[in-house]
Amino acid sequence: MEERINAALEDIRQVLKRDGGDIELVEVTDDNIVKVRLQGHCAGCPGARMTLKGIVEQILQESVPEIKGVEAVD
């Protein structure tokens, strides 16, 4: 599952890099919650929460249906 998550994150990363941001996989919990760290301009962006739920979570759940949700960590 982690390989599929990383592959999906590569696609997401390309979008984030256009705005000077990046994303890092921190962990996948036992209950299939993906924890990520937003980096660069995304880390302090006021729209980061919207990006996380509206883009990152949606793409990850489409690519890896077992994922229950996505959470940001600092």
Steps between C-alpha positions, in 0.01 A plus 500: 500500500784740581635473144161602358481790745846621402410476131188713556703747709738542205209621288385734777855623553517625140197724562632630833844576360344747254418716801828441681371223725560133560358208698662224705348169610547471876313178575203280426321406821357156578151637427610625154533869575776658293704761684685751284710808553449797269824679423624818336234760427227246575606473866378846593241553229153605615352262241701199620203338676289531186785358290539211742135398498398611152798379303735276698236290675285467188787388277639260760160340562441459126843338460489294820136439602601343833603843629255634757634855512798733484640711784772762504772493763750772584 
